[in-house]
Amino acid sequence: MTHRARAGARLRYEREESTIIFLRDAGRLRPGLSHKTARDIFWMLTGGDVYRMLACERGWSPQKYQDWLADTLVRSLLTPP
């Protein structure tokens, strides 16, 4: 990974902090899921590599990817309904 790519990934990680803080403060994070782990999961799943692998390399439509990502984020991060 180039220095520029690492800097971009670090910036995205920092910018996503507010989303995890919001979910934590609203009591929406899954029980037992630490703030740091939630932040890491959110960052990893929303990265361009996951989209590239599924949409570009495996042929998923953008809509299929979006639906999968939304479902995966909800199941991974949020308290069950």
C-alpha positions, 0 to 999 in steps of 0.5 A: 500500500502506498503512503498516499493510500495509507493516509487516505485509509487513516483519514477515512478511519478518523472521519468514521469515528463520529458514526460509531460515537453516535451509535454508542451514545444512542445505545445502539451498538451490539452488547459486548462490542467495544467502541474500538472493535465497532470502529474497526469493523465499520472501517473495514467493511466500508473500504474500497477493497470490499467493493472492488472484490465483490462488485468488480471482481465477482460481478455483483451489481452496485445494488446487490453490494449496497443491500449486502453492506447495509445488512452486514453493517446492521448485523455486525454493529447494532443491537438486535431489534 
